[in-house]
Structure formats: C-alpha cells, structure tokens
Amino acid sequence: MTISTTIKSIQDIMRKDVGVDGDAQRIGQLGWMLFLKIFDDREVEWELFDDHYRSPIPEPLRWRNWAADPEGITGEELKDFIDNTLFPGLQNLQPRGDDYRGVVIRSVFEDAYNYMKSGQLLRQVINKLQEGVNFNKAGERHELGGVYEQILKDLQSAGNAGEFYTPRAVTRFMVNRVDPKLRETVMDPACGTGGFLTCAIEHKRNHYVQTPQDEAILQRSILGVEKKPLPHLLAVTNLILHGIENPDQIKHDNALARPLISWGPKERVEVIVANPPFGGMEEDGIETNFPQAFRTRETADLFLTLFIHLLKPRGRAAVVLPDGFLFGEGMKTRLKEKLLAECNLHTIVRLPNGVFNPYTGIKTNLLFFTKGAPTEAVWYYEHPYPEGYKSYSKTKPMQFAEFQAEIDWWGEEADGFAARRETERAWKVPAEQIKARNYNLDIKNPYAAEQQNHDPEQLLARYHQQQSEIQQLRDQLKEILAEALHRQPNQPGRKNTP
C-alpha cells in the first residue's frame, strides 16, 4: 500500500467519526498524528547517530510506547489517554538545556485538538499510520513529501484554510528569483504551512550546500511566524519532513502583534518571501503597533510595512499582493510612496485569474524589491495562460515551467537589468510617471490590443473578480469611516451617538 493510499484510507475512517466535521478538522486531526509519527521516526535516526540523545517527550507519551503496538490500548481507554494524558503532557513540555525540541512540540499542541470521539476508530487510524508511514524507509521520504504537499493543497477547498497555501509553482519561482545564498537568513513572517520556507531550503541545498558544515548553517537560516494553530502545526511538520532537525525558529505567534520599532537591527534579514493574507482584517488595537501614517486593519498592508522594516540594507523581498493594493488609495498610497522611496521595486509580475482557485478569484501580483535605494523605474511582466488554457483549476494548476519565459528575460540586478527589453508581455514605467499617477501601480500592458471578449467563462471570471475588488473597496471605505467617527471629538452641546 502506498503512502497516498494510506492517507486516503485514514480520511475515510475519520469520515465515520461523529466528532470530525469537514475537511479542515480532518486535516487538523491527521496533522497532529502525522507530526508525532514522523517525529518518532526522526528520533530513531537521531538515536542511531547520537548515543546521548534524550527525547524531549516523556517515555509514556512517545508514539512508540502508546501507538505503535497494533494490539495496544483502544476504545474508551485510548480516547481517555489522548484527551487527558497525552495532550496535557505535550502542552506543558519544557526545554532541556539547549534542546528546544520540547518547546517546538508544546507550541504545536498548544491549540491542537482531538476531534475524534470513537476510541475504536482512533485505533484504526493509528494502526494505518503505523503500518503505512515510515519516514526512515529508503524511497518513502520523497513520496511522503509529495503526499504531504497534496494534504496542503487540500486546504484550498477546506473553507478559509485555503489562505495558507500558495501554489508550489509560485513559491518556487519567487524563491528562484530572490536566490537566497547559504548564509543569508530567509524569513516568512506569515508563513502559513511553510511553503516558501521549504522552497528556500530546497533552493539552498540544490545550489549552495556542499558539506555538513554548510548544512548546519542552512538549519539556522530559516525563520517563520504563523498565527493560527493548524497551519503552524503543518509548517513545523513540513520543515521536519524537509530535514530541519529542530524547527524552533517557526514561531506560533502574530508577527503584527509587536510594535514595529521593537524589531531591532539584530532581527533584520537578508531575504523575505511571503504571501500575506489579503482581504482580512486584524483585531482592534493591532494597528497601533505601527506609525500613524501606516495604520490600518487590513492585514496585507500591515505586513508589507513590516517587511520593509525587517529587511537589511540591500535585502531582497518577493511578495504576493492583490490588484487592490496596486490601485488602492489612502493609506495604501502612503505605503506605496514609502516602498518606492526606500526600496527599488524593480519588477511586478502580473498573474492571470485563477492562480489561487478555488480559494479566491482575485487577480494577484508578484512584487520584487530590494531595500536601500529608491525606485527609478518599475518593470512589469504580464504572465499569460499556457496555450489552450482559459483558466487554472484543481486538475490544471499552474506549473513552474510556465515561468521560464520570465527567467530567460530577467537579467541581473547588479547591472540594473540592462539586458531587459520591452516585449508584448513586458514594459517599463519610470518612477516619475507612477508618482504623477498618485502612486497607482495598476498599469495595464500598453502592447495588449483591446479585444472584444465574448467567452462566457472569462466574462464570468472577470465579473467575480470585479465583485471581489468592489467588496475590498467597500471594506476599505467602512474602515476609513469607522476610524473617522472614532476620532471625531465631542462637540459642545452635542453627544456622540454610540
């Protein structure tokens, strides 16, 4: 039985349990169990190479001692053990000296939950995992990585959880273009399930890791922060799958919850790759962590402000942002002015509709910028659909090979991209022209001929996109009005209405 078949059979068993409701809960349930199984497999490896290795998990709570025996505890006894012994024990783990694995496990289980109600079905799931997943078996690591990638893709159709997954073709292209070197720290302050970070790990291993010492440098050069429990759990597991032995640098936290000025010089990084959640609103009070001119409750805008702050001089970033950021006004105008003044926004790759289907139909863009010098001109590249495509879908997702045209065209930042040429897909806009447009970056391809389009699918996709953009503008307007009313002082002889 393949690992893929094993996972599918586990999900089928979970569907029989009355406590598990929907894909997101199934993935959450599978997530913590897969984490413990994979961690136990890695411990077998660590014990082989280190005679002094001590597990951060107390003996009774280690997978091998309560789950591995197919004839082990089951029914009510198993459910009671998981709910009242395993979870409380893991949620209170402490570090041992310099070994912070216990803290990693504690952070993973802080908000994890056992949804399953049937101890018998729990035993069936555990036995399937024990039998079908072995991270230390030759040949199974690669397959397990592929299956895990599919689990993350499944989040796209699991309600709002889809915001945590960026298509692998996009993450790989973005990392490929910023090209993080071995000793450069790579950070994703909104890391979701860790897709950008695992791409950065693979990129460094493929291009720069040649010795065990290089690998040790790589291990400490990857940083991430994720606010929500399920994607954080999946991100930590993802990094363990990619050979990061102690992923304590993936913090379970909200990177926006700290005052901007509290991020000191020692926390600055060379590379940021990220897809901050867009369209979302932060809770009241978060915006006060930012300077007055850049206060908003819109998550993506706050993150971009943070990214600019976190980059070292000559630090590089690649960020996914929606069309609404390009043409947005108010605080967005001030943020774009800051971006162009403090960074060289050298490239915007405009993606077509459907890249993030089915989670959102909003058109998105990839912004590439380097901190330390102002923008003189912005190059745009309009990414086309592959021949014969009208949109992307679950069965026809975007492929990395599609970006070869951009890679061939890209050139070198060191010489100011002197080799770039305007084409029917690429055009250059001077910064002065953008300033004259009040920093509206939504600049259409001047070489694209206006054509009448009567294709129903494309017209419907365009309609949905416009509706999404209208809703974003409504949300922004509500936010501006709410802030204005909140700041309006009491006038003599009048009472502020609640």
Beta strands, then each sheet from edge to edge (+ up, - down):
strand 1: 186-188
strand 2: 222-226
strand 3: 250-252
strand 4: 269-274
strand 5: 311-322
strand 6: 343-350
strand 7: 364-371
strand 8: 377-382
strand 9: 426-430
sheet 1: 3+ 2+ 1+ 4+ 5+ 7- 6+ 8+ 9-
end
